[in-house]
Each structure stands twice: as structure tokens, then as C-alpha cells.
Amino acid sequence: MSAGDQYYMQMALALAAGAAGRTSPNPMVGAVAVKNDRVVGRGYHARAGTPHAEVHALNEAGECAEGAILYVTLEPCCHHGRTGPCTDAIIKAGISRVVLAMTDPNPLVAGKGVQKLKDAGVQVECGVLEEDARRLNEVFIKYITTRLPYVVLKTAMSLDGKIATVKGESQWITGAKAREYVHRLRDRYDAILVGVGTVLADDPSLTARLPDGGGKDPIRIILDSKARTPINARVINRSSAAPTIIATTSGAPPEKVRLLKEAGVQILEVSGGEGGIEPAALLREMGRREITSVLVEGGARVNGSFITAGLADKVYWFIAPKLIGGSSAPGPVGGPGIIALREALSIRDIKLRRYGEDICIEGYTVKRSD
């Protein structure tokens, strides 16, 4: 792996990241065409159904693509989907060498694109900044291999581990800069999920409100087994382009379900147990709808249900320098809990960031199978 290969791949990765939150259910992909140590074409995949990164880079390169090197963050597709095969465009343009960050985990591609290029006489090298590319597309990788959404838990708590006071007051534990970053997270993921308790207590709108505008509202999902969401709740907001889905069970009163449907809500009936809606069943239904990622902003009960079921992939844990106190004040994780410390959920690859007075711990959960 040469320094030049790393340099141009970093450029391609930066291009790809510019479309964060916009390409679902497709991956983020960037491409850079280089000839005689000069960039002659750049491109990235903007959203599903539009030309892929390679096509944009080749179009910009024009005749300069003949004999050039193409740096791509993900293996080019070789099948007909919403667009044509990128491998055909690469071969037709006369690219001499393709440098890839990683192969495509999509079973429709998965090495077939590399083989097609090699069969056409194109030199292919794979694995340049692969870890960076995998992190960039961690959502896509999970979804395309499991058909389940990537699950991110976000919570905010005080220094003594409280998410609200003994009277239930929780707005606002963290400061303005931390809350702004949370809105950027909402802009990045497909959906946001809360329990009906949060809706009843806080009446949130669950939108992405960025200071510079241009935010993409996530799909709003409410866990509400008894259909208790008021029809005048702010989350049932028709001024937003994002739909609201209420996940409920067969035990919900039919009249309440009817009123919610009339208010424009999508009703998703899933199986439920004594603890309410089963998160695994909900994720399967979300996957069928091509919802590839979900930001869980739940309270103790919702967080506990996802953690107990082993379904969380990543966490953003905000800690405010405040002491709330109170033995009955809620903590961030409910559920049955564990008996032995060896059963605790561990977090790896931790990053610590500061937002104003608050600290955020970002990391990945360690699965029991890891």
C-alpha cells in the first residue's frame, strides 16, 4: 500500500462521507480518478436511484479516464439494480487499475465485481484503508448481511447516573452543544425510536433541527403497545416529510388505532410480551421496510429492552456535570439487570468527546459471540 494510494483513498472516503444520512438503503461510496498523479475526476453516490460514485468520477474525467487509476471506497457493482453495472462503465472508460478499500458484502456483488474487472484485464487491488471504509458503512454492512437495522442507543444522564429527577423532569440534562450534536445524529440515521412514555411526558417532535438548516427528519417510531399516543402529539406532525410509525400490539384498543390512522399515523402491529413490544420482532419488520438504522432515544425501559435482548450495536452516552440524586430517580437502563459482573455489556473502541460542559462516550457493544 503506497502513500499515494492512501492519500487518494482518503480523498474518496471524504467524498463518500459527504452523503451521510442520504443514501439509504445504499452504502456511501466515493470515487477518485487519477492520471499522471493528477486528479481528473471525482464523484460520490448522493442517494438511492441516482448514478453511483464511479459514474460521476468517470464522467468528470472524460477522455482522461483512459489509462487512469480509479480509487473507490467499495467494490463496484456488477449487476442491474436501480442503475446499471459500474464495472461495465469502468471497463468501457479504459481504466487501467482500480484500487478498492473493501469488497462489497452484498451477496449480489461480493467479489463478482472484482472478478469481472480482472477478467477484462483491469488491475485490481483491494484493502486500502479497509477499516476506515467499514466504519463509514457500518450501517450498510449490518443491514445487507442480516436485513436488520443498525441499532444505536443514545442517552443523556447526570454524573450520578440519573436521566430525570424524582418527579420525572428531564429537560434539559445536557447543554446546547450536546443537544445540537444529537440533532446531527438524527439527521444521519434512518429512524428515531422512543417509548410512549417519552411522548406522554415530553411531547417531543423528534425532528432534526440543525443550526444551518437542511436537516433530514428521521422516520419517527413510537413503541406504544396500547395505542396511548395522543392524536395531538407533536410527533404526529404533518408538516414534516418524515412519517410517524406507531408500533403496537393486537391488544391495542381498535378505536384508538382507528383515530391514529385517521391522524396520518402508520400502524405497525408486532408481537409483544409481558414487557411490551418485542424489540427483535420490531427490528425484523423495520428491515422489511428498508429501514437500515435506528437511533434509540428511549428511557430506562426501552434502553433496557434492547440491551437485554442483545440488539444494540453502538452507543452515544452523554454525561452532564450535574448531580441529581434521589434513590427513586431513574437511571438510563431498566429491565431485569444482571446478577454477575461478567454478564455486563462491555463497550469497545471508545471515543471521548466534549460538547460544551458535557462529555460523550461513543463506542461499540461487545456481542456475547465476539
Summary of the structure (lengths in Angstrom):
residues: 370
radius of gyration: 22.9
end to end distance: 28.9
largest distance: 70.8
contacts: 1227
relative contact order: 0.12
helix: 30%
strand: 23%
